Amino acid sequence: MNVIRLADGTLRVPQSLASDDGRLIGNAYVEISPGDPEYDRWLAESFTEEQLAERRRRWRDDNDDLEREFLAFKADQET
């Protein structure tokens, strides 16, 4: 999960909730506005929605070689 910087400057920061024994209960985003004490710390790690879309597109487009290698490995494991 990534920190998402919205057009109005609000940050959506991922947050996980775990049980007392460490089991993951869920993941969600919390919104942090400019002026929040944690804002500057998270701002450095944030991406705009457009930047995240571009990263996803590049991953899909540039992933062909890795996918072929994985599928060949998987086929070898199944025989």
mmJSON file of the N, C-alpha and C atoms, coordinates in Angstrom:
{"data_MODEL":{"atom_site":{
"group_PDB":["ATOM","ATOM","ATOM","ATOM","ATOM","ATOM","ATOM","ATOM","ATOM","ATOM","ATOM","ATOM","ATOM","ATOM","ATOM","ATOM","ATOM","ATOM","ATOM","ATOM","ATOM","ATOM","ATOM","ATOM","ATOM","ATOM","ATOM","ATOM","ATOM","ATOM","ATOM","ATOM","ATOM","ATOM","ATOM","ATOM","ATOM","ATOM","ATOM","ATOM","ATOM","ATOM","ATOM","ATOM","ATOM","ATOM","ATOM","ATOM","ATOM","ATOM","ATOM","ATOM","ATOM","ATOM","ATOM","ATOM","ATOM","ATOM","ATOM","ATOM","ATOM","ATOM","ATOM","ATOM","ATOM","ATOM","ATOM","ATOM","ATOM","ATOM","ATOM","ATOM","ATOM","ATOM","ATOM","ATOM","ATOM","ATOM","ATOM","ATOM","ATOM","ATOM","ATOM","ATOM","ATOM","ATOM","ATOM","ATOM","ATOM","ATOM","ATOM","ATOM","ATOM","ATOM","ATOM","ATOM","ATOM","ATOM","ATOM","ATOM","ATOM","ATOM","ATOM","ATOM","ATOM","ATOM","ATOM","ATOM","ATOM","ATOM","ATOM","ATOM","ATOM","ATOM","ATOM","ATOM","ATOM","ATOM","ATOM","ATOM","ATOM","ATOM","ATOM","ATOM","ATOM","ATOM","ATOM","ATOM","ATOM","ATOM","ATOM","ATOM","ATOM","ATOM","ATOM","ATOM","ATOM","ATOM","ATOM","ATOM","ATOM","ATOM","ATOM","ATOM","ATOM","ATOM","ATOM","ATOM","ATOM","ATOM","ATOM","ATOM","ATOM","ATOM","ATOM","ATOM","ATOM","ATOM","ATOM","ATOM","ATOM","ATOM","ATOM","ATOM","ATOM","ATOM","ATOM","ATOM","ATOM","ATOM","ATOM","ATOM","ATOM","ATOM","ATOM","ATOM","ATOM","ATOM","ATOM","ATOM","ATOM","ATOM","ATOM","ATOM","ATOM","ATOM","ATOM","ATOM","ATOM","ATOM","ATOM","ATOM","ATOM","ATOM","ATOM","ATOM","ATOM","ATOM","ATOM","ATOM","ATOM","ATOM","ATOM","ATOM","ATOM","ATOM","ATOM","ATOM","ATOM","ATOM","ATOM","ATOM","ATOM","ATOM","ATOM","ATOM","ATOM","ATOM","ATOM","ATOM","ATOM","ATOM","ATOM","ATOM","ATOM","ATOM","ATOM","ATOM","ATOM","ATOM","ATOM","ATOM","ATOM","ATOM","ATOM","ATOM","ATOM"],
"id":[1,2,3,4,5,6,7,8,9,10,11,12,13,14,15,16,17,18,19,20,21,22,23,24,25,26,27,28,29,30,31,32,33,34,35,36,37,38,39,40,41,42,43,44,45,46,47,48,49,50,51,52,53,54,55,56,57,58,59,60,61,62,63,64,65,66,67,68,69,70,71,72,73,74,75,76,77,78,79,80,81,82,83,84,85,86,87,88,89,90,91,92,93,94,95,96,97,98,99,100,101,102,103,104,105,106,107,108,109,110,111,112,113,114,115,116,117,118,119,120,121,122,123,124,125,126,127,128,129,130,131,132,133,134,135,136,137,138,139,140,141,142,143,144,145,146,147,148,149,150,151,152,153,154,155,156,157,158,159,160,161,162,163,164,165,166,167,168,169,170,171,172,173,174,175,176,177,178,179,180,181,182,183,184,185,186,187,188,189,190,191,192,193,194,195,196,197,198,199,200,201,202,203,204,205,206,207,208,209,210,211,212,213,214,215,216,217,218,219,220,221,222,223,224,225,226,227,228,229,230,231,232,233,234,235,236,237],
"type_symbol":["N","C","C","N","C","C","N","C","C","N","C","C","N","C","C","N","C","C","N","C","C","N","C","C","N","C","C","N","C","C","N","C","C","N","C","C","N","C","C","N","C","C","N","C","C","N","C","C","N","C","C","N","C","C","N","C","C","N","C","C","N","C","C","N","C","C","N","C","C","N","C","C","N","C","C","N","C","C","N","C","C","N","C","C","N","C","C","N","C","C","N","C","C","N","C","C","N","C","C","N","C","C","N","C","C","N","C","C","N","C","C","N","C","C","N","C","C","N","C","C","N","C","C","N","C","C","N","C","C","N","C","C","N","C","C","N","C","C","N","C","C","N","C","C","N","C","C","N","C","C","N","C","C","N","C","C","N","C","C","N","C","C","N","C","C","N","C","C","N","C","C","N","C","C","N","C","C","N","C","C","N","C","C","N","C","C","N","C","C","N","C","C","N","C","C","N","C","C","N","C","C","N","C","C","N","C","C","N","C","C","N","C","C","N","C","C","N","C","C","N","C","C","N","C","C","N","C","C","N","C","C","N","C","C","N","C","C"],
"label_atom_id":["N","CA","C","N","CA","C","N","CA","C","N","CA","C","N","CA","C","N","CA","C","N","CA","C","N","CA","C","N","CA","C","N","CA","C","N","CA","C","N","CA","C","N","CA","C","N","CA","C","N","CA","C","N","CA","C","N","CA","C","N","CA","C","N","CA","C","N","CA","C","N","CA","C","N","CA","C","N","CA","C","N","CA","C","N","CA","C","N","CA","C","N","CA","C","N","CA","C","N","CA","C","N","CA","C","N","CA","C","N","CA","C","N","CA","C","N","CA","C","N","CA","C","N","CA","C","N","CA","C","N","CA","C","N","CA","C","N","CA","C","N","CA","C","N","CA","C","N","CA","C","N","CA","C","N","CA","C","N","CA","C","N","CA","C","N","CA","C","N","CA","C","N","CA","C","N","CA","C","N","CA","C","N","CA","C","N","CA","C","N","CA","C","N","CA","C","N","CA","C","N","CA","C","N","CA","C","N","CA","C","N","CA","C","N","CA","C","N","CA","C","N","CA","C","N","CA","C","N","CA","C","N","CA","C","N","CA","C","N","CA","C","N","CA","C","N","CA","C","N","CA","C","N","CA","C","N","CA","C","N","CA","C","N","CA","C","N","CA","C","N","CA","C","N","CA","C"],
"label_alt_id":[null,null,null,null,null,null,null,null,null,null,null,null,null,null,null,null,null,null,null,null,null,null,null,null,null,null,null,null,null,null,null,null,null,null,null,null,null,null,null,null,null,null,null,null,null,null,null,null,null,null,null,null,null,null,null,null,null,null,null,null,null,null,null,null,null,null,null,null,null,null,null,null,null,null,null,null,null,null,null,null,null,null,null,null,null,null,null,null,null,null,null,null,null,null,null,null,null,null,null,null,null,null,null,null,null,null,null,null,null,null,null,null,null,null,null,null,null,null,null,null,null,null,null,null,null,null,null,null,null,null,null,null,null,null,null,null,null,null,null,null,null,null,null,null,null,null,null,null,null,null,null,null,null,null,null,null,null,null,null,null,null,null,null,null,null,null,null,null,null,null,null,null,null,null,null,null,null,null,null,null,null,null,null,null,null,null,null,null,null,null,null,null,null,null,null,null,null,null,null,null,null,null,null,null,null,null,null,null,null,null,null,null,null,null,null,null,null,null,null,null,null,null,null,null,null,null,null,null,null,null,null,null,null,null,null,null,null],
"label_comp_id":["MET","MET","MET","ASN","ASN","ASN","VAL","VAL","VAL","ILE","ILE","ILE","ARG","ARG","ARG","LEU","LEU","LEU","ALA","ALA","ALA","ASP","ASP","ASP","GLY","GLY","GLY","THR","THR","THR","LEU","LEU","LEU","ARG","ARG","ARG","VAL","VAL","VAL","PRO","PRO","PRO","GLN","GLN","GLN","SER","SER","SER","LEU","LEU","LEU","ALA","ALA","ALA","SER","SER","SER","ASP","ASP","ASP","ASP","ASP","ASP","GLY","GLY","GLY","ARG","ARG","ARG","LEU","LEU","LEU","ILE","ILE","ILE","GLY","GLY","GLY","ASN","ASN","ASN","ALA","ALA","ALA","TYR","TYR","TYR","VAL","VAL","VAL","GLU","GLU","GLU","ILE","ILE","ILE","SER","SER","SER","PRO","PRO","PRO","GLY","GLY","GLY","ASP","ASP","ASP","PRO","PRO","PRO","GLU","GLU","GLU","TYR","TYR","TYR","ASP","ASP","ASP","ARG","ARG","ARG","TRP","TRP","TRP","LEU","LEU","LEU","ALA","ALA","ALA","GLU","GLU","GLU","SER","SER","SER","PHE","PHE","PHE","THR","THR","THR","GLU","GLU","GLU","GLU","GLU","GLU","GLN","GLN","GLN","LEU","LEU","LEU","ALA","ALA","ALA","GLU","GLU","GLU","ARG","ARG","ARG","ARG","ARG","ARG","ARG","ARG","ARG","ARG","ARG","ARG","TRP","TRP","TRP","ARG","ARG","ARG","ASP","ASP","ASP","ASP","ASP","ASP","ASN","ASN","ASN","ASP","ASP","ASP","ASP","ASP","ASP","LEU","LEU","LEU","GLU","GLU","GLU","ARG","ARG","ARG","GLU","GLU","GLU","PHE","PHE","PHE","LEU","LEU","LEU","ALA","ALA","ALA","PHE","PHE","PHE","LYS","LYS","LYS","ALA","ALA","ALA","ASP","ASP","ASP","GLN","GLN","GLN","GLU","GLU","GLU","THR","THR","THR"],
"label_asym_id":["A","A","A","A","A","A","A","A","A","A","A","A","A","A","A","A","A","A","A","A","A","A","A","A","A","A","A","A","A","A","A","A","A","A","A","A","A","A","A","A","A","A","A","A","A","A","A","A","A","A","A","A","A","A","A","A","A","A","A","A","A","A","A","A","A","A","A","A","A","A","A","A","A","A","A","A","A","A","A","A","A","A","A","A","A","A","A","A","A","A","A","A","A","A","A","A","A","A","A","A","A","A","A","A","A","A","A","A","A","A","A","A","A","A","A","A","A","A","A","A","A","A","A","A","A","A","A","A","A","A","A","A","A","A","A","A","A","A","A","A","A","A","A","A","A","A","A","A","A","A","A","A","A","A","A","A","A","A","A","A","A","A","A","A","A","A","A","A","A","A","A","A","A","A","A","A","A","A","A","A","A","A","A","A","A","A","A","A","A","A","A","A","A","A","A","A","A","A","A","A","A","A","A","A","A","A","A","A","A","A","A","A","A","A","A","A","A","A","A","A","A","A","A","A","A","A","A","A","A","A","A","A","A","A","A","A","A"],
"label_entity_id":["1","1","1","1","1","1","1","1","1","1","1","1","1","1","1","1","1","1","1","1","1","1","1","1","1","1","1","1","1","1","1","1","1","1","1","1","1","1","1","1","1","1","1","1","1","1","1","1","1","1","1","1","1","1","1","1","1","1","1","1","1","1","1","1","1","1","1","1","1","1","1","1","1","1","1","1","1","1","1","1","1","1","1","1","1","1","1","1","1","1","1","1","1","1","1","1","1","1","1","1","1","1","1","1","1","1","1","1","1","1","1","1","1","1","1","1","1","1","1","1","1","1","1","1","1","1","1","1","1","1","1","1","1","1","1","1","1","1","1","1","1","1","1","1","1","1","1","1","1","1","1","1","1","1","1","1","1","1","1","1","1","1","1","1","1","1","1","1","1","1","1","1","1","1","1","1","1","1","1","1","1","1","1","1","1","1","1","1","1","1","1","1","1","1","1","1","1","1","1","1","1","1","1","1","1","1","1","1","1","1","1","1","1","1","1","1","1","1","1","1","1","1","1","1","1","1","1","1","1","1","1","1","1","1","1","1","1"],
"label_seq_id":[1,1,1,2,2,2,3,3,3,4,4,4,5,5,5,6,6,6,7,7,7,8,8,8,9,9,9,10,10,10,11,11,11,12,12,12,13,13,13,14,14,14,15,15,15,16,16,16,17,17,17,18,18,18,19,19,19,20,20,20,21,21,21,22,22,22,23,23,23,24,24,24,25,25,25,26,26,26,27,27,27,28,28,28,29,29,29,30,30,30,31,31,31,32,32,32,33,33,33,34,34,34,35,35,35,36,36,36,37,37,37,38,38,38,39,39,39,40,40,40,41,41,41,42,42,42,43,43,43,44,44,44,45,45,45,46,46,46,47,47,47,48,48,48,49,49,49,50,50,50,51,51,51,52,52,52,53,53,53,54,54,54,55,55,55,56,56,56,57,57,57,58,58,58,59,59,59,60,60,60,61,61,61,62,62,62,63,63,63,64,64,64,65,65,65,66,66,66,67,67,67,68,68,68,69,69,69,70,70,70,71,71,71,72,72,72,73,73,73,74,74,74,75,75,75,76,76,76,77,77,77,78,78,78,79,79,79],
"pdbx_PDB_ins_code":[null,null,null,null,null,null,null,null,null,null,null,null,null,null,null,null,null,null,null,null,null,null,null,null,null,null,null,null,null,null,null,null,null,null,null,null,null,null,null,null,null,null,null,null,null,null,null,null,null,null,null,null,null,null,null,null,null,null,null,null,null,null,null,null,null,null,null,null,null,null,null,null,null,null,null,null,null,null,null,null,null,null,null,null,null,null,null,null,null,null,null,null,null,null,null,null,null,null,null,null,null,null,null,null,null,null,null,null,null,null,null,null,null,null,null,null,null,null,null,null,null,null,null,null,null,null,null,null,null,null,null,null,null,null,null,null,null,null,null,null,null,null,null,null,null,null,null,null,null,null,null,null,null,null,null,null,null,null,null,null,null,null,null,null,null,null,null,null,null,null,null,null,null,null,null,null,null,null,null,null,null,null,null,null,null,null,null,null,null,null,null,null,null,null,null,null,null,null,null,null,null,null,null,null,null,null,null,null,null,null,null,null,null,null,null,null,null,null,null,null,null,null,null,null,null,null,null,null,null,null,null,null,null,null,null,null,null],
"Cartn_x":[0.853,0.0,0.897,0.482,1.256,0.549,1.32,0.75,0.308,-0.97,-1.544,-1.773,-1.234,-1.407,-2.528,-3.62,-4.771,-4.543,-5.346,-5.189,-5.306,-6.094,-6.259,-5.17,-4.182,-3.084,-3.272,-4.463,-4.731,-3.943,-3.434,-2.722,-3.585,-3.605,-4.228,-3.089,-3.021,-1.918,-2.424,-1.721,-2.165,-1.98,-2.925,-2.859,-3.389,-2.692,-3.117,-3.569,-4.506,-4.989,-4.706,-4.055,-3.704,-4.303,-4.557,-5.065,-3.918,-4.239,-3.215,-2.162,-2.552,-1.579,-0.871,-1.067,-0.332,-1.011,-2.181,-2.896,-3.454,-3.345,-3.854,-5.377,-5.982,-7.433,-7.865,-7.119,-7.493,-6.547,-6.637,-5.88,-6.868,-6.496,-7.35,-6.465,-7.066,-6.38,-6.985,-6.133,-6.6,-6.167,-6.966,-6.649,-5.978,-4.877,-4.122,-4.072,-4.471,-4.51,-3.257,-2.934,-1.818,-2.058,-0.994,-1.107,-1.084,-1.372,-1.283,0.181,0.497,1.895,2.646,1.959,2.598,2.668,2.062,1.918,3.255,4.216,5.5,6.248,6.147,6.824,6.259,4.943,4.309,4.386,4.44,4.477,5.663,6.807,8.015,7.84,6.94,6.726,5.516,4.848,3.568,3.729,2.706,2.593,1.22,1.135,-0.177,-0.867,-2.161,-2.896,-2.4,-2.008,-1.477,-0.13,0.725,2.013,1.822,0.879,0.613,0.063,-0.809,-1.344,-0.222,0.703,1.843,2.733,2.964,3.767,3.103,1.777,1.051,1.135,0.98,1.056,2.443,3.499,4.871,5.104,4.597,4.774,4.122,2.902,2.213,2.969,3.375,4.025,5.422,6.151,7.547,7.707,6.614,6.635,6.687,6.637,6.517,7.636,8.883,10.007,9.92,9.631,9.522,8.363,7.251,6.103,6.428,7.094,7.481,8.414,9.366,10.3,9.557,8.618,7.85,7.005,6.327,5.479,6.302,7.508,8.385,8.793,9.129,9.483,8.315,7.121,5.915,5.644,5.809,5.595,6.587,7.831,8.845,8.484,7.89,7.536,6.359,5.502,4.303,4.579,5.734,6.037,6.864],
"Cartn_y":[-1.175,0.0,1.236,2.236,3.456,4.623,5.656,6.91,7.68,8.046,8.713,10.184,11.058,12.498,12.965,13.431,13.892,15.322,15.747,17.061,18.2,18.023,19.086,19.065,18.16,18.085,17.058,16.538,15.501,14.246,13.573,12.315,11.163,10.094,8.847,7.917,7.622,6.848,5.46,4.402,3.053,2.797,2.062,1.687,0.271,-0.541,-1.915,-2.053,-2.942,-3.247,-4.712,-4.996,-6.368,-6.714,-8.003,-8.479,-8.52,-8.783,-8.833,-9.906,-10.979,-12.032,-11.824,-10.648,-10.319,-10.663,-11.276,-11.598,-10.327,-10.245,-9.09,-9.119,-8.026,-7.904,-7.203,-6.164,-5.462,-4.34,-3.895,-2.754,-1.688,-0.437,0.672,1.895,2.95,4.229,5.211,6.028,7.151,8.422,9.461,10.716,11.669,12.281,13.245,14.542,15.625,16.929,17.732,18.698,19.597,20.226,20.346,20.869,19.782,18.542,17.41,17.204,16.88,16.699,15.632,14.644,13.571,13.868,14.982,15.261,15.302,16.06,16.214,14.895,14.061,12.759,11.902,11.883,11.058,11.697,13.021,13.711,13.253,13.044,12.628,11.266,10.43,9.086,9.007,10.119,10.08,10.126,9.6,9.62,10.167,10.88,11.294,10.076,10.175,9.071,8.825,9.891,9.75,9.018,9.337,8.647,7.157,6.834,5.427,4.698,5.355,4.742,4.486,5.423,5.247,4.097,3.974,2.859,1.522,1.443,0.208,-0.112,0.917,0.712,0.211,0.833,0.401,-1.026,-1.368,-2.724,-3.733,-3.459,-4.348,-4.458,-3.314,-3.295,-3.895,-3.689,-4.13,-5.487,-6.151,-7.388,-8.646,-8.522,-9.681,-10.7,-10.262,-11.193,-11.95,-11.237,-11.87,-12.869,-12.508,-13.415,-14.683,-14.546,-15.729,-16.634,-16.036,-16.809,-17.551,-16.878,-17.515,-18.659,-18.437,-19.488,-20.701,-20.495,-21.608,-22.355,-21.635,-22.252,-23.069,-22.468,-23.144,-24.427,-24.364,-25.558,-26.643,-26.274,-27.251,-27.92,-27.146,-27.669,-28.639,-28.442,-29.274,-30.6,-30.731,-31.989,-32.906],
"Cartn_z":[0.0,0.0,0.0,-0.723,-0.871,-0.213,0.108,0.577,-0.663,-0.71,-1.873,-1.546,-2.423,-2.262,-3.192,-2.608,-3.38,-3.875,-4.833,-5.451,-4.438,-3.391,-2.39,-1.316,-1.46,-0.506,0.588,0.718,1.718,1.36,2.372,2.176,2.658,1.899,2.35,2.73,4.011,4.573,4.954,4.505,4.857,6.348,6.885,8.297,8.437,9.213,9.455,10.898,11.081,12.422,12.684,13.808,14.156,15.516,15.694,16.981,17.982,19.237,20.281,20.009,19.307,19.015,17.673,17.053,15.845,14.539,14.582,13.339,12.715,11.407,10.676,10.66,11.089,11.065,9.781,9.395,8.169,7.836,6.57,6.078,5.646,5.854,5.444,5.222,4.739,4.606,5.59,6.201,7.005,6.285,6.383,5.714,6.685,6.219,7.004,6.209,6.829,6.161,6.472,5.595,5.916,7.287,8.044,9.401,10.45,10.057,10.979,11.335,12.593,12.997,12.187,11.657,10.892,9.388,8.96,7.536,6.801,7.289,6.591,6.472,7.48,7.442,6.31,6.147,5.117,3.734,3.67,2.38,1.537,2.168,1.441,0.762,1.272,0.728,-0.195,-0.433,-1.141,-2.659,-3.327,-4.785,-5.134,-6.253,-6.726,-7.326,-7.512,-8.131,-9.551,-10.247,-11.606,-11.59,-10.635,-10.527,-10.243,-9.381,-9.081,-10.301,-11.058,-12.278,-13.277,-13.407,-14.315,-13.854,-12.555,-12.037,-12.337,-12.16,-12.468,-13.954,-14.799,-16.238,-16.639,-16.107,-16.416,-15.947,-14.768,-14.259,-15.2,-15.64,-16.575,-17.891,-18.447,-19.759,-19.743,-18.651,-18.583,-17.927,-17.657,-16.898,-17.771,-19.082,-19.966,-19.78,-19.725,-19.573,-18.253,-17.188,-15.875,-15.852,-16.459,-16.493,-17.28,-18.422,-19.202,-18.4,-17.716,-16.902,-15.789,-15.143,-14.077,-14.618,-15.738,-16.31,-16.715,-17.234,-17.578,-16.312,-15.25,-13.981,-13.438,-13.484,-12.977,-13.769,-15.076,-15.92,-15.553,-15.287,-14.882,-13.554,-12.645,-11.33,-11.397,-12.377,-12.5,-13.192,-13.856,-14.56,-13.714],
"occupancy":[1.0,1.0,1.0,1.0,1.0,1.0,1.0,1.0,1.0,1.0,1.0,1.0,1.0,1.0,1.0,1.0,1.0,1.0,1.0,1.0,1.0,1.0,1.0,1.0,1.0,1.0,1.0,1.0,1.0,1.0,1.0,1.0,1.0,1.0,1.0,1.0,1.0,1.0,1.0,1.0,1.0,1.0,1.0,1.0,1.0,1.0,1.0,1.0,1.0,1.0,1.0,1.0,1.0,1.0,1.0,1.0,1.0,1.0,1.0,1.0,1.0,1.0,1.0,1.0,1.0,1.0,1.0,1.0,1.0,1.0,1.0,1.0,1.0,1.0,1.0,1.0,1.0,1.0,1.0,1.0,1.0,1.0,1.0,1.0,1.0,1.0,1.0,1.0,1.0,1.0,1.0,1.0,1.0,1.0,1.0,1.0,1.0,1.0,1.0,1.0,1.0,1.0,1.0,1.0,1.0,1.0,1.0,1.0,1.0,1.0,1.0,1.0,1.0,1.0,1.0,1.0,1.0,1.0,1.0,1.0,1.0,1.0,1.0,1.0,1.0,1.0,1.0,1.0,1.0,1.0,1.0,1.0,1.0,1.0,1.0,1.0,1.0,1.0,1.0,1.0,1.0,1.0,1.0,1.0,1.0,1.0,1.0,1.0,1.0,1.0,1.0,1.0,1.0,1.0,1.0,1.0,1.0,1.0,1.0,1.0,1.0,1.0,1.0,1.0,1.0,1.0,1.0,1.0,1.0,1.0,1.0,1.0,1.0,1.0,1.0,1.0,1.0,1.0,1.0,1.0,1.0,1.0,1.0,1.0,1.0,1.0,1.0,1.0,1.0,1.0,1.0,1.0,1.0,1.0,1.0,1.0,1.0,1.0,1.0,1.0,1.0,1.0,1.0,1.0,1.0,1.0,1.0,1.0,1.0,1.0,1.0,1.0,1.0,1.0,1.0,1.0,1.0,1.0,1.0,1.0,1.0,1.0,1.0,1.0,1.0,1.0,1.0,1.0,1.0,1.0,1.0,1.0,1.0,1.0,1.0,1.0,1.0],
"B_iso_or_equiv":[0.0,0.0,0.0,0.0,0.0,0.0,0.0,0.0,0.0,0.0,0.0,0.0,0.0,0.0,0.0,0.0,0.0,0.0,0.0,0.0,0.0,0.0,0.0,0.0,0.0,0.0,0.0,0.0,0.0,0.0,0.0,0.0,0.0,0.0,0.0,0.0,0.0,0.0,0.0,0.0,0.0,0.0,0.0,0.0,0.0,0.0,0.0,0.0,0.0,0.0,0.0,0.0,0.0,0.0,0.0,0.0,0.0,0.0,0.0,0.0,0.0,0.0,0.0,0.0,0.0,0.0,0.0,0.0,0.0,0.0,0.0,0.0,0.0,0.0,0.0,0.0,0.0,0.0,0.0,0.0,0.0,0.0,0.0,0.0,0.0,0.0,0.0,0.0,0.0,0.0,0.0,0.0,0.0,0.0,0.0,0.0,0.0,0.0,0.0,0.0,0.0,0.0,0.0,0.0,0.0,0.0,0.0,0.0,0.0,0.0,0.0,0.0,0.0,0.0,0.0,0.0,0.0,0.0,0.0,0.0,0.0,0.0,0.0,0.0,0.0,0.0,0.0,0.0,0.0,0.0,0.0,0.0,0.0,0.0,0.0,0.0,0.0,0.0,0.0,0.0,0.0,0.0,0.0,0.0,0.0,0.0,0.0,0.0,0.0,0.0,0.0,0.0,0.0,0.0,0.0,0.0,0.0,0.0,0.0,0.0,0.0,0.0,0.0,0.0,0.0,0.0,0.0,0.0,0.0,0.0,0.0,0.0,0.0,0.0,0.0,0.0,0.0,0.0,0.0,0.0,0.0,0.0,0.0,0.0,0.0,0.0,0.0,0.0,0.0,0.0,0.0,0.0,0.0,0.0,0.0,0.0,0.0,0.0,0.0,0.0,0.0,0.0,0.0,0.0,0.0,0.0,0.0,0.0,0.0,0.0,0.0,0.0,0.0,0.0,0.0,0.0,0.0,0.0,0.0,0.0,0.0,0.0,0.0,0.0,0.0,0.0,0.0,0.0,0.0,0.0,0.0,0.0,0.0,0.0,0.0,0.0,0.0],
"pdbx_formal_charge":[null,null,null,null,null,null,null,null,null,null,null,null,null,null,null,null,null,null,null,null,null,null,null,null,null,null,null,null,null,null,null,null,null,null,null,null,null,null,null,null,null,null,null,null,null,null,null,null,null,null,null,null,null,null,null,null,null,null,null,null,null,null,null,null,null,null,null,null,null,null,null,null,null,null,null,null,null,null,null,null,null,null,null,null,null,null,null,null,null,null,null,null,null,null,null,null,null,null,null,null,null,null,null,null,null,null,null,null,null,null,null,null,null,null,null,null,null,null,null,null,null,null,null,null,null,null,null,null,null,null,null,null,null,null,null,null,null,null,null,null,null,null,null,null,null,null,null,null,null,null,null,null,null,null,null,null,null,null,null,null,null,null,null,null,null,null,null,null,null,null,null,null,null,null,null,null,null,null,null,null,null,null,null,null,null,null,null,null,null,null,null,null,null,null,null,null,null,null,null,null,null,null,null,null,null,null,null,null,null,null,null,null,null,null,null,null,null,null,null,null,null,null,null,null,null,null,null,null,null,null,null,null,null,null,null,null,null],
"auth_seq_id":[1,1,1,2,2,2,3,3,3,4,4,4,5,5,5,6,6,6,7,7,7,8,8,8,9,9,9,10,10,10,11,11,11,12,12,12,13,13,13,14,14,14,15,15,15,16,16,16,17,17,17,18,18,18,19,19,19,20,20,20,21,21,21,22,22,22,23,23,23,24,24,24,25,25,25,26,26,26,27,27,27,28,28,28,29,29,29,30,30,30,31,31,31,32,32,32,33,33,33,34,34,34,35,35,35,36,36,36,37,37,37,38,38,38,39,39,39,40,40,40,41,41,41,42,42,42,43,43,43,44,44,44,45,45,45,46,46,46,47,47,47,48,48,48,49,49,49,50,50,50,51,51,51,52,52,52,53,53,53,54,54,54,55,55,55,56,56,56,57,57,57,58,58,58,59,59,59,60,60,60,61,61,61,62,62,62,63,63,63,64,64,64,65,65,65,66,66,66,67,67,67,68,68,68,69,69,69,70,70,70,71,71,71,72,72,72,73,73,73,74,74,74,75,75,75,76,76,76,77,77,77,78,78,78,79,79,79],
"auth_comp_id":["MET","MET","MET","ASN","ASN","ASN","VAL","VAL","VAL","ILE","ILE","ILE","ARG","ARG","ARG","LEU","LEU","LEU","ALA","ALA","ALA","ASP","ASP","ASP","GLY","GLY","GLY","THR","THR","THR","LEU","LEU","LEU","ARG","ARG","ARG","VAL","VAL","VAL","PRO","PRO","PRO","GLN","GLN","GLN","SER","SER","SER","LEU","LEU","LEU","ALA","ALA","ALA","SER","SER","SER","ASP","ASP","ASP","ASP","ASP","ASP","GLY","GLY","GLY","ARG","ARG","ARG","LEU","LEU","LEU","ILE","ILE","ILE","GLY","GLY","GLY","ASN","ASN","ASN","ALA","ALA","ALA","TYR","TYR","TYR","VAL","VAL","VAL","GLU","GLU","GLU","ILE","ILE","ILE","SER","SER","SER","PRO","PRO","PRO","GLY","GLY","GLY","ASP","ASP","ASP","PRO","PRO","PRO","GLU","GLU","GLU","TYR","TYR","TYR","ASP","ASP","ASP","ARG","ARG","ARG","TRP","TRP","TRP","LEU","LEU","LEU","ALA","ALA","ALA","GLU","GLU","GLU","SER","SER","SER","PHE","PHE","PHE","THR","THR","THR","GLU","GLU","GLU","GLU","GLU","GLU","GLN","GLN","GLN","LEU","LEU","LEU","ALA","ALA","ALA","GLU","GLU","GLU","ARG","ARG","ARG","ARG","ARG","ARG","ARG","ARG","ARG","ARG","ARG","ARG","TRP","TRP","TRP","ARG","ARG","ARG","ASP","ASP","ASP","ASP","ASP","ASP","ASN","ASN","ASN","ASP","ASP","ASP","ASP","ASP","ASP","LEU","LEU","LEU","GLU","GLU","GLU","ARG","ARG","ARG","GLU","GLU","GLU","PHE","PHE","PHE","LEU","LEU","LEU","ALA","ALA","ALA","PHE","PHE","PHE","LYS","LYS","LYS","ALA","ALA","ALA","ASP","ASP","ASP","GLN","GLN","GLN","GLU","GLU","GLU","THR","THR","THR"],
"auth_asym_id":["A","A","A","A","A","A","A","A","A","A","A","A","A","A","A","A","A","A","A","A","A","A","A","A","A","A","A","A","A","A","A","A","A","A","A","A","A","A","A","A","A","A","A","A","A","A","A","A","A","A","A","A","A","A","A","A","A","A","A","A","A","A","A","A","A","A","A","A","A","A","A","A","A","A","A","A","A","A","A","A","A","A","A","A","A","A","A","A","A","A","A","A","A","A","A","A","A","A","A","A","A","A","A","A","A","A","A","A","A","A","A","A","A","A","A","A","A","A","A","A","A","A","A","A","A","A","A","A","A","A","A","A","A","A","A","A","A","A","A","A","A","A","A","A","A","A","A","A","A","A","A","A","A","A","A","A","A","A","A","A","A","A","A","A","A","A","A","A","A","A","A","A","A","A","A","A","A","A","A","A","A","A","A","A","A","A","A","A","A","A","A","A","A","A","A","A","A","A","A","A","A","A","A","A","A","A","A","A","A","A","A","A","A","A","A","A","A","A","A","A","A","A","A","A","A","A","A","A","A","A","A","A","A","A","A","A","A"],
"auth_atom_id":["N","CA","C","N","CA","C","N","CA","C","N","CA","C","N","CA","C","N","CA","C","N","CA","C","N","CA","C","N","CA","C","N","CA","C","N","CA","C","N","CA","C","N","CA","C","N","CA","C","N","CA","C","N","CA","C","N","CA","C","N","CA","C","N","CA","C","N","CA","C","N","CA","C","N","CA","C","N","CA","C","N","CA","C","N","CA","C","N","CA","C","N","CA","C","N","CA","C","N","CA","C","N","CA","C","N","CA","C","N","CA","C","N","CA","C","N","CA","C","N","CA","C","N","CA","C","N","CA","C","N","CA","C","N","CA","C","N","CA","C","N","CA","C","N","CA","C","N","CA","C","N","CA","C","N","CA","C","N","CA","C","N","CA","C","N","CA","C","N","CA","C","N","CA","C","N","CA","C","N","CA","C","N","CA","C","N","CA","C","N","CA","C","N","CA","C","N","CA","C","N","CA","C","N","CA","C","N","CA","C","N","CA","C","N","CA","C","N","CA","C","N","CA","C","N","CA","C","N","CA","C","N","CA","C","N","CA","C","N","CA","C","N","CA","C","N","CA","C","N","CA","C","N","CA","C","N","CA","C","N","CA","C","N","CA","C","N","CA","C","N","CA","C","N","CA","C"],
"pdbx_PDB_model_num":[1,1,1,1,1,1,1,1,1,1,1,1,1,1,1,1,1,1,1,1,1,1,1,1,1,1,1,1,1,1,1,1,1,1,1,1,1,1,1,1,1,1,1,1,1,1,1,1,1,1,1,1,1,1,1,1,1,1,1,1,1,1,1,1,1,1,1,1,1,1,1,1,1,1,1,1,1,1,1,1,1,1,1,1,1,1,1,1,1,1,1,1,1,1,1,1,1,1,1,1,1,1,1,1,1,1,1,1,1,1,1,1,1,1,1,1,1,1,1,1,1,1,1,1,1,1,1,1,1,1,1,1,1,1,1,1,1,1,1,1,1,1,1,1,1,1,1,1,1,1,1,1,1,1,1,1,1,1,1,1,1,1,1,1,1,1,1,1,1,1,1,1,1,1,1,1,1,1,1,1,1,1,1,1,1,1,1,1,1,1,1,1,1,1,1,1,1,1,1,1,1,1,1,1,1,1,1,1,1,1,1,1,1,1,1,1,1,1,1,1,1,1,1,1,1,1,1,1,1,1,1,1,1,1,1,1,1]
}}}
